[in-house]
């Protein structure tokens, strides 16, 4: 038995791997190798056992669209890239109606996504309206800019169950955001009892195994409740477009090893893009996306997969779906 197979079998037990083990496994598991497929199968087995074979189709509503001063090098919204020029914003009533419809379609959670400079008071207004329209039987998550402890508490009071927040790959280098402030936001949310949904993203061909594994353990140490992976898409006109995109198979390889590393420390493991291979490599949730999407240079009502398409992908991968 090779060292890689031994690490995979250790990870299969569901108790996680330490940093050095996860790094050795990611570096040693080559694309299309026997170890890659065994890691995918082991991660899939861990998630199905831990999560009772229950999969979830999350829904994200991008409520505004326009030039953003955060200037992330991979994002269509970056003011400096000039990809998005004309601002667009959904009204609170439109967001409420959309949210109610998404839950009726079978979404298991809802994320409200804004640009980094979106008014915080408007986020609170949206939260209260969505809760009133769509009820309380789902996780409402805020995917917004950095916040203070007081603002985190206000999110909870407005009906949000958590935040989607992470330190991205190349944060502070490829983005105009301070990684320390990103970490402080996660701690603020945890301190007031909000759940934290994080993601290892946006993964590109240039990112090293060390970067991926270090970021994974950084989020686990920060107390992320759920983790996901997402690959970077080459948005024409953005600075990082020339670096390209990894394949879905490569995303599945990376995802499987990150999943084995996490063990039972997380409540779900997702793939933000609605891809199929990660759903047999440890992911049990995928995301449907409406309206603004930072991975696209054009505004579309359905900006990714629909809820029905996300649920279909989960079903095709053998996951049981919540009604």
Secondary structure, DSSP 8 states (H G I E B T S, - for coil): --HHHHHHHHHHTTS---HHHHHHHHHH--TTSHHHHHHHHHHHHHHHHHTTTEEEEEEEEE-EES-BTT--TT-TTBTTTTS--S-EE--HHHHHHHHHHHHHHT-SEEEEE--TTS-HHHHHHHHHHHHHHH-SSSEEEEE-S---HHHHHHHHHTT--EEE----TTTTTTSSS-HHHHHHHHHHHHHTT-EEE--EEEE-TT--HHHHHHHHHHHHHHT-SBEEEEE----TTSTTGGG----HHHHHHHHHHHHHHHTTS-S-EEESS--SGGGGTT--EEEEEEE--TT-SS--SB-S--HHHHHHHHHHTT-EE--
